[in-house]
Structures are given as structure tokens and as C-alpha cells.
Amino acid sequence: MSKRVQTIIFIVVCLGVLIFFLMAPESTTPRMPLDGQHEARQKDFRACFECHPPHTLPENHTVDGRVPPEGKQKCYFCHKLEESQ
């Protein structure tokens, strides 16, 4: 394969990836308020459940509808802090 064909394939793949990311929908997950209380909890997600008990959260936010998630499923992965203005 010639260098010219390789370059064209590379450019087409890069454009495809760029278009894919540009077509992604906007985030709809509510953000955490930018206050002292939520900033501290960003490092320890278990503290979230002091104010937001598991029984008050939607089913897809808990394990078996009543136990906080463990491991990779942490609140701040989806619920980012609001951007400072």
C-alpha cells in the first residue's frame, strides 16, 4: 500500500472519530453544587449517603434497591461538580 493511500485512510478514520464525538448528546446528568459540602464528598463517595440515603435514590443507583454501590460505580463519575463561574 502506498504512503498516499495510508495517509488518506488515516485522515478518513480521524474524521470519522471526530464526527462520532461531535454527534454525541449533551450530558443530562444533574451536576453537584459547587459548595464546600459537595467538594469534600467528591473524594469519598460513601459520604453522599449521609444526606442521600439509598432508599431515596432511583433503583438504578443502588444494588438491590437498598445498598450503595461498590467499586467503580461512584456518584462523582456521573455527577460532576458544577463549573465555577
N, CA, C and O atoms as a MOPAC input file, in Angstrom:
PM7 MOZYME 1SCF
protein

 N      0.84700 1    -1.17200 1     0.00000 1
 C      0.00000 1     0.00000 1     0.00000 1
 C      0.89600 1     1.24000 1     0.00000 1
 O      1.86200 1     1.31700 1     0.75900 1
 N      0.57800 1     2.17200 1    -0.82800 1
 C      1.42000 1     3.36800 1    -0.94600 1
 C      1.18500 1     4.32600 1     0.22900 1
 O      0.16900 1     4.25500 1     0.92000 1
 N      2.12600 1     5.19300 1     0.42500 1
 C      2.02800 1     6.19500 1     1.50000 1
 C      0.80500 1     7.08700 1     1.31200 1
 O      0.17100 1     7.49100 1     2.28600 1
 N      0.48300 1     7.38700 1     0.08600 1
 C     -0.65800 1     8.25800 1    -0.19700 1
 C     -1.95800 1     7.59800 1     0.25200 1
 O     -2.80400 1     8.26000 1     0.85500 1
 N     -2.13200 1     6.32000 1    -0.02500 1
 C     -3.34500 1     5.58900 1     0.38800 1
 C     -3.39600 1     5.49000 1     1.90600 1
 O     -4.46300 1     5.65200 1     2.49800 1
 N     -2.26500 1     5.22900 1     2.54200 1
 C     -2.22900 1     5.15700 1     4.00500 1
 C     -2.61900 1     6.49900 1     4.62500 1
 O     -3.34500 1     6.53700 1     5.61800 1
 N     -2.14900 1     7.57600 1     4.05500 1
 C     -2.47900 1     8.90900 1     4.56500 1
 C     -3.96600 1     9.19600 1     4.40300 1
 O     -4.58500 1     9.74800 1     5.31300 1
 N     -4.54400 1     8.84000 1     3.28200 1
 C     -5.97100 1     9.06900 1     3.04600 1
 C     -6.80100 1     8.23600 1     4.02900 1
 O     -7.77700 1     8.73500 1     4.59000 1
 N     -6.42500 1     6.99200 1     4.23600 1
 C     -7.15100 1     6.13600 1     5.19100 1
 C     -7.05200 1     6.71300 1     6.59400 1
 O     -8.04300 1     6.73100 1     7.32400 1
 N     -5.87200 1     7.18500 1     6.98300 1
 C     -5.68300 1     7.78400 1     8.30200 1
 C     -6.57100 1     9.00800 1     8.48700 1
 O     -7.20600 1     9.16000 1     9.53100 1
 N     -6.62100 1     9.87400 1     7.49400 1
 C     -7.43200 1    11.09000 1     7.56300 1
 C     -8.91600 1    10.73700 1     7.63900 1
 O     -9.65100 1    11.35700 1     8.40800 1
 N     -9.36600 1     9.76700 1     6.86900 1
 C    -10.77200 1     9.35600 1     6.89200 1
 C    -11.14600 1     8.79100 1     8.26300 1
 O    -12.21500 1     9.09700 1     8.79000 1
 N    -10.27000 1     7.97100 1     8.84000 1
 C    -10.53600 1     7.40700 1    10.16500 1
 C    -10.59300 1     8.52200 1    11.21200 1
 O    -11.48400 1     8.52900 1    12.06100 1
 N     -9.65800 1     9.45300 1    11.15600 1
 C     -9.65500 1    10.57300 1    12.10700 1
 C    -10.92400 1    11.41500 1    11.97000 1
 O    -11.51400 1    11.80900 1    12.97600 1
 N    -11.34300 1    11.69000 1    10.75300 1
 C    -12.58000 1    12.44700 1    10.54000 1
 C    -13.78900 1    11.67500 1    11.06700 1
 O    -14.70100 1    12.27200 1    11.63800 1
 N    -13.80200 1    10.37100 1    10.88400 1
 C    -14.89600 1     9.54600 1    11.39600 1
 C    -14.98700 1     9.60600 1    12.90900 1
 O    -16.08000 1     9.72300 1    13.46300 1
 N    -13.85000 1     9.52800 1    13.57700 1
 C    -13.82700 1     9.61700 1    15.03900 1
 C    -14.27800 1    11.00600 1    15.49000 1
 O    -15.05100 1    11.12400 1    16.44100 1
 N    -13.81100 1    12.04300 1    14.82800 1
 C    -14.20900 1    13.41300 1    15.16400 1
 C    -15.70600 1    13.60300 1    15.00500 1
 O    -16.34900 1    14.17300 1    15.88700 1
 N    -16.26700 1    13.14600 1    13.91700 1
 C    -17.71500 1    13.26000 1    13.67900 1
 C    -18.48500 1    12.48200 1    14.73300 1
 O    -19.51400 1    12.95300 1    15.21900 1
 N    -18.00300 1    11.29600 1    15.09400 1
 C    -18.65400 1    10.49700 1    16.13000 1
 C    -18.74200 1    11.27500 1    17.44200 1
 O    -19.80100 1    11.31000 1    18.06800 1
 N    -17.63600 1    11.90100 1    17.86400 1
 C    -17.64900 1    12.65600 1    19.11500 1
 C    -18.47900 1    13.92900 1    19.01600 1
 O    -19.10300 1    14.32300 1    20.00100 1
 N    -18.50500 1    14.57300 1    17.87600 1
 C    -19.30700 1    15.78700 1    17.71800 1
 C    -20.80500 1    15.49000 1    17.73600 1
 O    -21.60500 1    16.35700 1    18.08900 1
 N    -21.18300 1    14.28000 1    17.36100 1
 C    -22.60000 1    13.91300 1    17.33800 1
 C    -23.09200 1    13.40000 1    18.69300 1
 O    -24.28400 1    13.13100 1    18.84200 1
 N    -22.22100 1    13.26100 1    19.66900 1
 C    -22.60200 1    12.75500 1    20.98000 1
 C    -23.59100 1    13.71700 1    21.63900 1
 O    -23.44400 1    14.93200 1    21.51300 1
 N    -24.59800 1    13.18600 1    22.34200 1
 C    -25.56600 1    14.06400 1    23.00500 1
 C    -24.93500 1    14.78300 1    24.19400 1
 O    -23.91400 1    14.35200 1    24.73000 1
 N    -25.55900 1    15.87300 1    24.58900 1
 C    -25.08000 1    16.61500 1    25.75100 1
 C    -25.36500 1    15.81000 1    27.01300 1
 O    -26.28200 1    14.98900 1    27.04300 1
 N    -24.59200 1    16.04600 1    28.03100 1
 C    -24.77400 1    15.34800 1    29.29800 1
 C    -26.09000 1    15.78900 1    29.93800 1
 O    -26.39200 1    16.98100 1    29.97900 1
 N    -26.86500 1    14.83800 1    30.43100 1
 C    -28.13900 1    15.15400 1    31.07200 1
 C    -28.10500 1    14.86300 1    32.56600 1
 O    -29.09500 1    15.09100 1    33.26100 1
 N    -26.98300 1    14.36500 1    33.06600 1
 C    -26.86300 1    14.04700 1    34.47800 1
 C    -26.77100 1    15.32700 1    35.28800 1
 O    -25.96500 1    16.20200 1    34.97100 1
 N    -27.59300 1    15.45100 1    36.34100 1
 C    -27.50400 1    16.66800 1    37.17200 1
 C    -26.12800 1    16.79800 1    37.81000 1
 O    -25.52800 1    15.81000 1    38.23400 1
 N    -25.64800 1    18.01200 1    37.87000 1
 C    -24.34000 1    18.27000 1    38.46600 1
 C    -24.47400 1    18.53000 1    39.96300 1
 O    -25.52800 1    18.95300 1    40.43600 1
 N    -23.39500 1    18.27300 1    40.70400 1
 C    -23.37500 1    18.56700 1    42.13300 1
 C    -23.10700 1    20.05800 1    42.31100 1
 O    -22.31200 1    20.63800 1    41.57100 1
 N    -23.76400 1    20.68000 1    43.28800 1
 C    -23.49900 1    22.10400 1    43.54000 1
 C    -22.03900 1    22.31700 1    43.92100 1
 O    -21.42200 1    21.46900 1    44.56500 1
 N    -21.50400 1    23.44800 1    43.51800 1
 C    -20.11600 1    23.78400 1    43.83300 1
 C    -20.08400 1    24.49100 1    45.18000 1
 O    -19.96400 1    25.71500 1    45.25000 1
 N    -20.19300 1    23.71400 1    46.24200 1
 C    -20.12200 1    24.26100 1    47.59400 1
 C    -19.18400 1    23.38700 1    48.41500 1
 O    -18.79200 1    22.30800 1    47.97000 1
 N    -18.82700 1    23.83700 1    49.59400 1
 C    -17.88000 1    23.10900 1    50.43200 1
 C    -18.34300 1    21.71600 1    50.79900 1
 O    -17.54000 1    20.79200 1    50.92500 1
 N    -19.64600 1    21.57600 1    50.96900 1
 C    -20.18900 1    20.28100 1    51.38000 1
 C    -19.99500 1    19.22000 1    50.29100 1
 O    -19.62500 1    18.08800 1    50.60300 1
 N    -20.23400 1    19.56000 1    49.03600 1
 C    -20.12300 1    18.58800 1    47.95600 1
 C    -18.69400 1    18.40900 1    47.46200 1
 O    -18.33400 1    17.32900 1    46.99500 1
 N    -17.88000 1    19.44900 1    47.55800 1
 C    -16.48400 1    19.32300 1    47.12700 1
 C    -15.75200 1    18.29100 1    47.97600 1
 O    -14.96100 1    17.50400 1    47.45700 1
 N    -16.01200 1    18.29300 1    49.27000 1
 C    -15.35300 1    17.33600 1    50.17400 1
 C    -15.79800 1    15.91100 1    49.87700 1
 O    -15.01000 1    14.97700 1    50.02700 1
 N    -17.03300 1    15.73200 1    49.46400 1
 C    -17.56700 1    14.39700 1    49.21500 1
 C    -17.08700 1    13.81500 1    47.88500 1
 O    -17.25500 1    12.62000 1    47.64100 1
 N    -16.50900 1    14.62100 1    47.04800 1
 C    -16.06100 1    14.11800 1    45.75200 1
 C    -14.97000 1    13.05700 1    45.92400 1
 O    -14.83000 1    12.18300 1    45.06800 1
 N    -14.21600 1    13.11500 1    46.98600 1
 C    -13.15200 1    12.13000 1    47.20700 1
 C    -13.66800 1    10.89400 1    47.94900 1
 O    -13.09700 1     9.81400 1    47.79900 1
 N    -14.72500 1    11.02600 1    48.74100 1
 C    -15.26700 1     9.90000 1    49.49700 1
 C    -16.75400 1     9.78500 1    49.19900 1
 O    -17.57700 1    10.40500 1    49.87300 1
 N    -17.10100 1     8.98500 1    48.17800 1
 C    -18.48800 1     8.92800 1    47.73300 1
 C    -19.41800 1     8.31800 1    48.77400 1
 O    -20.62700 1     8.53900 1    48.71300 1
 N    -18.88300 1     7.55400 1    49.73200 1
 C    -19.75400 1     6.96300 1    50.75800 1
 C    -20.39100 1     8.03900 1    51.63100 1
 O    -21.44400 1     7.80800 1    52.22500 1
 N    -19.76700 1     9.20800 1    51.71600 1
 C    -20.32300 1    10.31000 1    52.49200 1
 C    -21.59700 1    10.85700 1    51.84300 1
 O    -22.39200 1    11.51400 1    52.51400 1
 N    -21.80100 1    10.59700 1    50.55000 1
 C    -23.01300 1    11.05600 1    49.85800 1
 C    -24.26400 1    10.49400 1    50.53000 1
 O    -25.30700 1    11.14700 1    50.57600 1
 N    -24.14300 1     9.27300 1    51.04900 1
 C    -25.31200 1     8.59100 1    51.57800 1
 C    -25.70800 1     9.07200 1    52.96600 1
 O    -26.70100 1     8.59800 1    53.51800 1
 N    -24.95000 1    10.00800 1    53.54200 1
 C    -25.38100 1    10.62800 1    54.79500 1
 C    -26.57100 1    11.54900 1    54.52700 1
 O    -27.51100 1    11.59400 1    55.32200 1
 N    -26.53700 1    12.28300 1    53.41300 1
 C    -27.63400 1    13.19500 1    53.05700 1
 C    -28.60000 1    12.57300 1    52.05100 1
 O    -29.77400 1    12.94000 1    52.00100 1
 N    -28.10300 1    11.63200 1    51.25200 1
 C    -28.91800 1    10.97700 1    50.22200 1
 C    -28.97100 1     9.48300 1    50.52300 1
 O    -28.23600 1     8.70700 1    49.91200 1
 N    -29.84400 1     9.06200 1    51.47000 1
 C    -29.89300 1     7.63400 1    51.82200 1
 C    -30.28100 1     6.77500 1    50.61500 1
 O    -31.04200 1     7.22200 1    49.75700 1
 N    -29.76500 1     5.55100 1    50.54700 1
 C    -30.02400 1     4.68600 1    49.38600 1
 C    -31.50400 1     4.46400 1    49.08400 1
 O    -31.87600 1     4.32500 1    47.91900 1
 N    -32.35800 1     4.42800 1    50.11600 1
 C    -33.78000 1     4.16500 1    49.85100 1
 C    -34.47800 1     5.33400 1    49.15400 1
 O    -35.59200 1     5.17100 1    48.65600 1
 N    -33.84000 1     6.51500 1    49.10900 1
 C    -34.43800 1     7.66400 1    48.42600 1
 C    -33.95400 1     7.80900 1    46.98700 1
 O    -34.46200 1     8.65100 1    46.24700 1
 N    -32.98000 1     6.99900 1    46.58500 1
 C    -32.39500 1     7.08800 1    45.24300 1
 C    -33.14400 1     6.19000 1    44.26300 1
 O    -33.80400 1     5.23900 1    44.68300 1
 N    -33.05200 1     6.47700 1    42.96500 1
 C    -33.66000 1     5.60100 1    41.96400 1
 C    -33.05100 1     4.19700 1    42.03300 1
 O    -31.93000 1     4.02300 1    42.51100 1
 N    -33.79400 1     3.20700 1    41.55300 1
 C    -33.33800 1     1.81700 1    41.61400 1
 C    -31.99600 1     1.59500 1    40.92900 1
 O    -31.17800 1     0.80800 1    41.40500 1
 N    -31.76500 1     2.28800 1    39.81200 1
 C    -30.51700 1     2.05900 1    39.09000 1
 C    -29.31600 1     2.71800 1    39.77100 1
 O    -28.20000 1     2.63200 1    39.25900 1
 N    -29.52400 1     3.37300 1    40.91400 1
 C    -28.42500 1     3.98800 1    41.65500 1
 C    -27.98400 1     3.14100 1    42.84400 1
 O    -27.01700 1     3.49400 1    43.51800 1
 N    -28.66100 1     2.04600 1    43.11400 1
 C    -28.32800 1     1.19600 1    44.24800 1
 C    -28.29000 1    -0.26200 1    43.80700 1
 O    -28.77600 1    -0.61400 1    42.73300 1
 N    -27.71300 1    -1.09000 1    44.64200 1
 C    -27.68300 1    -2.52500 1    44.39100 1
 C    -28.86500 1    -3.13700 1    45.14700 1
 O    -29.00100 1    -2.92900 1    46.35300 1
 N    -29.69400 1    -3.86700 1    44.46800 1
 C    -30.89600 1    -4.48000 1    45.05700 1
 C    -31.85000 1    -3.44300 1    45.64500 1
 O    -32.65300 1    -3.77500 1    46.51700 1
 N    -31.77900 1    -2.20600 1    45.18800 1
 C    -32.69800 1    -1.16100 1    45.61800 1
 C    -32.45800 1    -0.60200 1    47.00000 1
 O    -33.23600 1     0.23700 1    47.45300 1
 N    -31.40800 1    -1.03100 1    47.69300 1
 C    -31.22700 1    -0.53000 1    49.05500 1
 C    -29.77500 1    -0.39400 1    49.50800 1
 O    -29.52300 1     0.21200 1    50.55000 1
 N    -28.81800 1    -0.93500 1    48.76700 1
 C    -27.41900 1    -0.90300 1    49.18400 1
 C    -26.63600 1     0.02500 1    48.26000 1
 O    -26.77700 1    -0.06600 1    47.04100 1
 N    -25.80600 1     0.92200 1    48.82100 1
 C    -24.98900 1     1.79800 1    47.97500 1
 C    -24.06100 1     0.97700 1    47.08800 1
 O    -23.66700 1    -0.12600 1    47.46900 1
 N    -23.70700 1     1.48900 1    45.91900 1
 C    -22.82000 1     0.75100 1    45.01400 1
 C    -21.39800 1     0.65100 1    45.56200 1
 O    -20.98200 1     1.45900 1    46.39200 1
 N    -20.67600 1    -0.33400 1    45.09600 1
 C    -19.28100 1    -0.53400 1    45.48400 1
 C    -18.40000 1    -0.43100 1    44.24100 1
 O    -18.89500 1    -0.51000 1    43.11700 1
 N    -17.12600 1    -0.25800 1    44.43900 1
 C    -16.16900 1    -0.32300 1    43.33500 1
 C    -16.24900 1     0.85400 1    42.38900 1
 O    -16.16500 1     2.00600 1    42.81400 1
 N    -16.41100 1     0.56500 1    41.09500 1
 C    -16.31700 1     1.59900 1    40.06900 1
 C    -17.54400 1     2.50400 1    40.00000 1
 O    -17.45100 1     3.59900 1    39.44500 1
 N    -18.67400 1     2.09600 1    40.53400 1
 C    -19.90300 1     2.87800 1    40.43400 1
 C    -19.94200 1     3.93300 1    41.53500 1
 O    -20.59600 1     3.73600 1    42.55900 1
 N    -19.26200 1     5.02700 1    41.33600 1
 C    -19.21700 1     6.08700 1    42.33300 1
 C    -20.01700 1     7.28500 1    41.83800 1
 O    -20.06100 1     7.55200 1    40.63800 1
 N    -20.64000 1     7.99600 1    42.74800 1
 C    -21.53800 1     9.10100 1    42.40800 1
 C    -20.86700 1    10.13600 1    41.50600 1
 O    -21.45700 1    10.58900 1    40.52500 1
 N    -19.64000 1    10.50500 1    41.84300 1
 C    -18.98800 1    11.60900 1    41.12300 1
 C    -18.49400 1    11.21500 1    39.74000 1
 O    -18.00700 1    12.07400 1    39.00400 1
 N    -18.60400 1     9.94200 1    39.36100 1
 C    -18.25600 1     9.58100 1    37.98800 1
 C    -19.28000 1    10.20400 1    37.02300 1
 O    -18.91200 1    10.67200 1    35.94500 1
 N    -20.54300 1    10.20900 1    37.40600 1
 C    -21.60400 1    10.77900 1    36.55200 1
 C    -21.97600 1    12.19000 1    36.98900 1
 O    -22.18900 1    13.06200 1    36.14700 1
 N    -22.05400 1    12.41900 1    38.28300 1
 C    -22.48600 1    13.70700 1    38.83100 1
 C    -21.25900 1    14.56700 1    39.12300 1
 O    -20.73000 1    14.56100 1    40.23500 1
 N    -20.82200 1    15.29500 1    38.12000 1
 C    -19.64100 1    16.16000 1    38.24900 1
 C    -20.01300 1    17.43400 1    39.00400 1
 O    -21.18500 1    17.80300 1    39.07900 1
 N    -19.00300 1    18.10000 1    39.56100 1
 C    -19.24500 1    19.38500 1    40.21400 1
 C    -19.57700 1    20.43500 1    39.16200 1
 O    -19.07200 1    20.38900 1    38.04000 1
 N    -20.42900 1    21.37600 1    39.53900 1
 C    -20.74800 1    22.47800 1    38.63300 1
 C    -19.48200 1    23.26300 1    38.34400 1
 O    -18.58200 1    23.33700 1    39.18000 1
 N    -19.41600 1    23.84600 1    37.16400 1
 C    -18.25700 1    24.64000 1    36.79500 1
 C    -18.32000 1    25.98700 1    37.48500 1
 O    -19.38700 1    26.59500 1    37.57200 1
 N    -17.16400 1    26.46600 1    37.98400 1
 C    -17.14400 1    27.78700 1    38.61100 1
 C    -17.34400 1    28.85400 1    37.57200 1
 O    -16.91800 1    28.72200 1    36.42400 1
 N    -17.99700 1    29.91000 1    37.98900 1
 C    -18.34400 1    30.96200 1    37.01300 1
 C    -17.56400 1    32.22100 1    37.23900 1
 O    -17.73900 1    33.19500 1    36.50700 1

